[in-house]
Amino acid sequence: MAQKSSMKDMTYGKPMSLILGFALPLIFGNFFQQMYSMVDTIIVGQYLGVDALASVGSVGSLQFLIIGFCLGSCAGMSIPIAQRFGAKDEENLRKFVANSIWLAAAMAVVVTVITVALAWQILVWMQTPSNIIQEAYNYFVVILLGIPATILYNLASAIMRALGDSKTPLVFLILSSVLNIGLDFLFILTFHLGCAGAAWATILSQLISGLLCVVYMIRRLPILHVRKGEWAFSPIHMKILCNLGFPMGLQNSITAIGSVVLASAVNSLGSVAVASVTAASKIQMLFNCAYDAMGTTMATYCGQNVGARKLSRIGRGLRCGLGVMIVYSVLSFLILQFFGRTIALLFVSADETAILSNVETFLFINSVTYATLAFVIVVRYVIQGLGFSKIAMFAGLFEMVARACVAFFMVPLWGFVGACLANPAAWIAADCFLIPCYFSVMRRVRRTVVEVPDEDEPAKQAV
């Protein structure tokens, strides 16, 4: 295979070193991706005021509902590519790439048209406060118009990561992040486009990042050069892509439905509560970059190894991933307890004492349960990497129900503190489903896959 320097075969070598080596560039990549929205929020909060900050924050759960479906679907489409890479089946790998492009293009058109048409009505349904609904719409509709650019970058980067290359997407993302910061200042401070300017900066930067990924794949990854006959629509390949891609997308959307219900409950508490959740969520999302990176890592690692039929490496990899993320959870909790309020000053001025106090409360209640999030992410993506996206999707249903229950019962009773309990409740509910599910899935895989011995396995057989 050409260009092995950029691709990484994760079916050989020690799982811990492979997982860390793959995850670290992803962590930095996710960090810079979060910088898109974080810089938007900082500039909006500091230069446009609390109402503008609340406007951007009020559509956060909606973005996750819609954009999350697209991102999850792209990630799911990369799983059969990783499996074929592990099996050294280059022809079918390229057929999966070609059909994923057709599927992603259709998804981009359909999702963009429908969501843009319904954008204003959705904000009305969510009881968005009247003093922020217009700016919220201005921001939201631009984000929706940029869905094709979002899908372009995420599908291209997911394909490269399926081949074990987590470094190249990072390079392009860093470049576009710097551009995003410059465009934020240009559109908001120079052109006075308000919240919409922040959205345009995000979308244009992501478009450039996606185009750079495509150019790199064409020039440097011959394994992805789809031949004439391989571009044809293939019902078999398309069915597999849909079965693995859309459940991952729906998982994100189902999870987000609970967040939307919760956001509606928070909206009823007023713009101060909305701004508080916005600032705290942005901080938490920055710390959650590592969890998202480990999830992508585990899906790629398990996808390649199940393709290579090296099942013993999956259990070893699972334990490595969990160990790393539990240690990270403890460190994150300590950092947020000592510096959470200071970080919040990036979004609001020091005289917004009510918001700062709310942010501290939110970060404490959430970060103290980060270990439960570690199990959710690692176990869920292992199951997805094994090819059981439909089963893993039900974890999102558990999260949705938990968040909805908090919104309906705890927010009216305890106000903002009740809202802070939504994420921990969702994570614990998902764990109750995922952990038993993993053992069930592994038993099914062992019954259907003829295992190949792992040369790197220690003497004691892994679970």
N, C-alpha and C positions, 0 to 999 in steps of 0.2 A: 504493500500500500504506500502511496506517495505521501509525502509531507508528514511522516511520523513524528517529527519534532513538535508539531502543533496538536496532533491527536494523541490520545492516551488509551491504551488497552488496559482496562481495570480488572481483567481476568487473571492477571499474574501479579505477584508481589504481595507485600504485607498490607492488609486492609487499612490499618491505621494510617500509614504513610500515604497510601493512595487517596484515602478519603480526605485527609488534611490538605494534601497537595492540590486536590481538585476543589475543595471547599473554600480555601483562602482567597483565590481570585474571585470566586463568586461572592464572597462576603464584601469584598471591596466593590465589586460591580453593583451589588444590591445597595450598598451604601451610597454610591454615586447616583443610582437611580432614585433613591429616596431624596437625594439632594435636589432633584428636580422639584418635587413638591414642597420640600422643606424650605428651600430658598424662596419659592413663591410665597409661602406662608409667612416667612420672616419679613419679606419686603411688604407684603400686603398688610400685615399686622402693624409694622412700624411706621409705614408711610401713608396707608389709607385708613387706618383706625380699626377699632374693635368690631364695628358693624361689618366692615369688609372682611375681617378675619372670620367672623361668624358666617358670612355668606359663602366663603370658600369651604369652611368646615361643614356647613349644613348639607353639602352634596357629597361628602366623603364616602358615606355608606352607599350612596347611589352609584358612585364611581366604581366601588368595589363590586357591587352587584353586576354591573354591565361590563366594565373592563376586566373584572376578575374572571368572568366567563370566557372572554377572549384569551386571556393569559393562560388560564387552566387548560383550555382546549389546545393551545399551541404546545404547551408542555406535554400534554397527553399524546399528541401526534408524534412527538420525538421518541416515545418509548419503543415502538416497533423498529425505529431506526437504530436505537441503541442495541436492541436485541439482535438485529441482523448484523450489526457491526461486530458484536461479540461472537456471532456464529460464523463470521468471515464470509457472509453471503452478500457480495457487493451489488449484484444485479437487482435483487429484491430491495436492497437498501435504497438504491436510486429510484426504483418504482414507488417506494413509500414517500420519498422526497417529492417526486413529481406530483403524486396524488394529494399530498399535504398542501402543496401550493394551490392546486385547484380548489380544495376544500376551504382553505383559509381565505382565498379571494372571494368566494361566495359568501362566507361568513361575514367578511368585512362589509360587503355591500348591504346585506340584509339587516345586520345589527345597526349599522349607521343610519339607514333610512328610517327604521322603525323608532329608534330611540330619539332621534332629532325631532321627529314629528310629535312625540309624546312628552318632550322634555318639560314644557311649562305645566302641563296637567299633572305630571308626576310630582312636581314641587308643591302644587296646590294640595294634592292628596296627602302629602307628608306634613301638612300644616306648617310650612315654612313661614316664619314670622314676616308680617307685611313690610317691615322696615328693611328687610334684607333680601326679599324674594327676587327683585329685579336684578341685583348684582349677582345673586346666586345663579339665576338663569343665564346671564351673560357669560359667566365662567363655565357653567355646565355644558352649554350647547357647543362651545368651542372644543371642549374635551371630547365630546361625542363626535364632532366632525373629524377629529383626528384619529378615530378608531382604526382606519386603514394603516396609518403610520405606526400605531401601537402594535398592531398585528404583524406588520412587516418586520419590525425589530425583534419582537419576541419569538416569532417562528424561526427567523434566521439564526438567532443566538441559541435557541433550543436545539436546532439541528447540529450546530457546531459542538454544543455541549454533549449531545448524544454520542459524538465521536471522541469524547474525552478532552475536548479543547475548551477550557473555561477561561483561558487567559486573553484570547483575542477579543471576545465581546467586551471584556473589561477595558481594554485599551480604547476602543471606539466609544464606549460609554463615558469614560473620563473626558475625552475630547468634547463630546456633545454636552456634558455637564458644565464645562467651562463656558461653552457657547450659551447654554441656558441662562447662566447667571448674567451674562452681558445683555441678552435679549430681555430679561426681566427688567433691568434698569432702563433699557431703551424704550420698551413698550409702556411701562408704568410711569416712569419719571419724565421721560422726554415726550412721548406721544400721548400720555395721559389716557391710556385705554382702560384704566381701572383693573378690576378682577379679570376681565377678558384678556388683558395684556399678559397676565401671568399664564393663562391657559395657552395663548398663542406661543409664548416662549417655550413651554413644555412640549407642545406638539411638534413645532418646527425642529427642536433639538432632537427629539426622538426619531423623526423622519430621517435626519442626517445620519444618526447612529445606525439606523436600519439599512440605509443605502450603502454605508461603509462596510457593513457585514456582508451584504450581497456581493459587492465588488471583491472583497477578500476571498469569499467562497469560490467565485468564478476563477480568480487568478491563482489561488494557492491550494485548493483542495480538489484535485482531479477526480477523486473518488466520488464527488458530488456532481460531476459533469454528466447530466442526464442525456442519454443517447436518444436518437429519433424515435425508435420504437417504444422507449420506456416512458415517453410523455403521455401515452394513451391512457384514457380513463380506464381504471381497473376496478370492477365491482368488488373483487376479493380484497384488494388492498384498501379500497375506500371503506369497506365495512369494518375492517380492523381499525383503521384510523378513527372512524366514528365511535366505535365501541370503547376505544381507549381515550380519545380526545374529549368528546362531549361530556362523558361522566365527570372528568376532572374539571371541566368548565362549569358544569351544573353544580358540582360540589362547592365551588367558590360562590356561585350565585345563591345556592340554598343557604350557605353560611351567611351570606350578605343579607338575605331576607330578614334574618333575625336582627342584623345590625340596622337595617332600615326601620324596622319596628321600634327598635331601641332609640334610633335617632328621632323618630316622631315623638317619643315620650320625652326625650331631652329637649326637643324644640318647645314643648309645652312649658318647660321650666324657664324660658326666656333666653335672650341673646348672651347673657353672662355665662350661663351654663353651657350654651353651644360653643362659645369661644373657649371655655375651659377645657371641654372635651376635645376640641380641635387642637389646641396647643399640646395637651397631654398625649393625644393620639399620635401627633407628629413625632414627639420624642420617643414614644414607645415603638413606632414603626422603624425608627432609626436603629434602636437596639434589637429589633426583630429581624434585621437584615441577616444576622447569623443563622437564625432558625430557618428562614427561607432558603438560604444557601445550602444548609445541611439537607433540607428536603430535596432540592434539585440534585444534590450529590448522591443521596441514597437511591433516588429513582434511576439515575444513570448507572451507578455501581451495580444495583440489583438487576437492571435491565440487561446490561452486558453479561453478567454472570449467569443469569438464567438462560440467555441465548447460548452461552458456552456450556451450559448444563453443569456448572460448578456450584451445586446447591449448598455445599458445606460453607462456602465463603459468605453466603448471605447472612447466616446467623452471626458469624464473626464480625461482619460489617455492621450489623445492627447494634451489637454491643459496643463497638467502637464509637459509632455515631451518638448513641445515648450517653456514653461516658463523657464525651467531649461537650455535649450540650448541657448536661447537668452542671458541670464545672462552670460553664459560661453563664448559666442561670444564676448561680450564686454570686458570681462577680458582677453581673448586671444589677442584681438587687442592691448590692453594696454601693455601687456607683450612683444609682438613682436616689438612694437614701441620703447620700452626702451632697450630691450635686444637682439633683432634680430641679430644685427651685432656681438655681443659677442658670441652668440650661433653658428654663422657661422664659427667662428674661430676653432671650433671642426673639420671642414672639410678641411679648407685651412689655410695656414700661413698668418700672418698679412701683408706681403708684396704683397699679391695678391689683391691689392686695387681695381682693375676693377671688379673682381668677387664679392668682399664684397659689393661694391656699387650696383651692379646688384641685389644681394640677398636682400638688404634693399628695393630696389624698388619693387621687386616681392612680398615681405612679406607685404608691406604697401598696395599695390593695392588689394591683395587677402584678407587680414584680415579685411579690412574696410567693406567688404561685407559678412562677416561670418554669419550674421543673415539670409541672403538668403539661405545659405547652411543649416542652422538649419531647415528651412521649408522643403527643399528638402528631407533631411534624415528622419525626423520624419513622415511627411505625406506619403512619399513613402513606408516606412516600415509598417505603419498602414494599408495601402491598401493591401500590400502583406500579412500581418498577417490575414487579412479578407478573403484571398483566391483568390485575383484578381491579381496574378502575371503578367498575360499577359497585363493587362491594365497598371500597373505600369511600365512595360518594355518600354512603349512608351516615358516615361520621359527620358530614356537613349538616345532615338532618338533625342529629342530636344537638349540634351547636345551635342551629336555628331555634329549636324548641326551647333550649335553655335561655337564650337571649330574649326570646319573646316572653317567656315567663317572668323574667326579671323586669322587662318593660311594663308588663300588665299589672304585676303585683308589688314589686319592690320599689320601683320609681315613684308611684303614687304614695307609697307608705313612707319611704325614707328619702325621697328627693334625689339629690346629686349622689349621695353615698350609695343609694340603691343602684344607680346607673353604673357606678364603679365596679359593681359585683358581676356585671354581665359577662365579661371575658373569662374570669376564673370559673364561673358556672359552666360556660360553654366548653372550656378545655377539659374540665373534669368529666362532663357528660360524654365528650368524644372519646376520652380514654377508656371509659367503661365499655365502649363498643369496640374500639380498635385493638386493644391488647388481646382479648380472647380471639378476635378475628384473625390476627396474625398467625396464631398457632393452627387455626383451622385451615387457613390458606396454604401454609407450608405443608400440611399433611396432604392436601390436594395436589400440590406441585410434585411432591415426592412420589405420588401414585402414578403420575402421568409423564414424568420426565426421567429418562434413563441418565443417571448421574455419571459425570466424568470425574475421576479422582483429581484432587487439587495438589499439585506438586509442592506448593508452599504451605500446605496445611500442617499444623503441629501434630504430634503423635496422638493427642487426645482429640477425638472426633468432636467437631463443633455441633451445637444444637441446630 
